[in-house]
Amino acid sequence: MGNRAIVFDETDELPVDELKYCILLALRYHRVKHLPLLGV
């Protein structure tokens, strides 16, 4: 399995809400990936 990254320019302001959503999706996937149909 490959690595994943979100890359930001150090001079840009972080998109906090979008970053929170990405983290939420990653954690949710980790919790349900073993379920049939990925928990759908």
Distance bins in CASP14 RR format, pairs under 12 A and 6 or more apart:
PFRMAT RR
TARGET T0000
AUTHOR 0000-0000-0000
RMODE 2
METHOD distances of the structure
MODEL  1
1 33 0 0 0 0 0 1 0 0 0 0 0
4 22 0 0 0 0 1 0 0 0 0 0 0
4 23 0 0 0 0 0 1 0 0 0 0 0
4 25 0 0 0 0 0 1 0 0 0 0 0
4 26 0 0 0 0 1 0 0 0 0 0 0
4 29 0 0 0 0 0 1 0 0 0 0 0
5 22 0 0 0 0 0 1 0 0 0 0 0
5 26 0 0 0 0 0 1 0 0 0 0 0
6 14 0 0 0 0 1 0 0 0 0 0 0
6 15 0 0 0 0 1 0 0 0 0 0 0
6 18 0 0 0 0 1 0 0 0 0 0 0
6 19 1 0 0 1 0 0 0 0 0 0 0
6 20 0 0 0 0 0 1 0 0 0 0 0
6 21 0 0 0 0 0 1 0 0 0 0 0
6 22 1 0 0 1 0 0 0 0 0 0 0
6 23 0 0 0 0 1 0 0 0 0 0 0
6 25 0 0 0 0 0 1 0 0 0 0 0
6 26 0 0 0 0 1 0 0 0 0 0 0
7 14 0 0 0 0 0 1 0 0 0 0 0
7 19 0 0 0 0 0 1 0 0 0 0 0
8 14 1 0 0 1 0 0 0 0 0 0 0
8 15 0 0 0 0 1 0 0 0 0 0 0
8 16 0 0 0 0 0 1 0 0 0 0 0
8 18 0 0 0 0 0 1 0 0 0 0 0
8 19 0 0 0 0 1 0 0 0 0 0 0
8 22 0 0 0 0 0 1 0 0 0 0 0
9 15 0 0 0 0 0 1 0 0 0 0 0
12 19 0 0 0 0 0 1 0 0 0 0 0
13 19 0 0 0 0 0 1 0 0 0 0 0
14 20 0 0 0 0 0 1 0 0 0 0 0
14 22 0 0 0 0 0 1 0 0 0 0 0
15 21 0 0 0 0 1 0 0 0 0 0 0
15 22 0 0 0 0 1 0 0 0 0 0 0
16 22 0 0 0 0 0 1 0 0 0 0 0
16 23 0 0 0 0 0 1 0 0 0 0 0
17 23 0 0 0 0 0 1 0 0 0 0 0
17 24 0 0 0 0 0 1 0 0 0 0 0
18 24 0 0 0 0 0 1 0 0 0 0 0
18 25 0 0 0 0 0 1 0 0 0 0 0
19 25 0 0 0 0 0 1 0 0 0 0 0
19 26 0 0 0 0 0 1 0 0 0 0 0
20 26 0 0 0 0 0 1 0 0 0 0 0
20 27 0 0 0 0 0 1 0 0 0 0 0
21 27 0 0 0 0 0 1 0 0 0 0 0
21 28 0 0 0 0 0 1 0 0 0 0 0
22 28 0 0 0 0 0 1 0 0 0 0 0
22 29 0 0 0 0 0 1 0 0 0 0 0
23 29 0 0 0 0 0 1 0 0 0 0 0
23 30 0 0 0 0 0 1 0 0 0 0 0
24 30 0 0 0 0 0 1 0 0 0 0 0
24 31 0 0 0 0 0 1 0 0 0 0 0
25 31 0 0 0 0 0 1 0 0 0 0 0
25 32 0 0 0 0 0 1 0 0 0 0 0
25 33 0 0 0 0 0 1 0 0 0 0 0
25 38 0 0 0 0 0 1 0 0 0 0 0
26 32 0 0 0 0 0 1 0 0 0 0 0
26 33 0 0 0 0 0 1 0 0 0 0 0
27 33 0 0 0 0 0 1 0 0 0 0 0
28 35 0 0 0 0 0 1 0 0 0 0 0
28 38 0 0 0 0 1 0 0 0 0 0 0
28 39 0 0 0 0 1 0 0 0 0 0 0
28 40 0 0 0 0 0 1 0 0 0 0 0
29 35 0 0 0 0 0 1 0 0 0 0 0
29 38 1 0 0 1 0 0 0 0 0 0 0
29 39 0 0 0 0 1 0 0 0 0 0 0
29 40 0 0 0 0 0 1 0 0 0 0 0
30 38 0 0 0 0 0 1 0 0 0 0 0
31 38 0 0 0 0 0 1 0 0 0 0 0
31 39 0 0 0 0 1 0 0 0 0 0 0
32 38 1 0 1 0 0 0 0 0 0 0 0
32 39 1 0 1 0 0 0 0 0 0 0 0
32 40 0 0 0 0 1 0 0 0 0 0 0
33 39 0 0 0 0 1 0 0 0 0 0 0
33 40 0 0 0 0 0 1 0 0 0 0 0
END
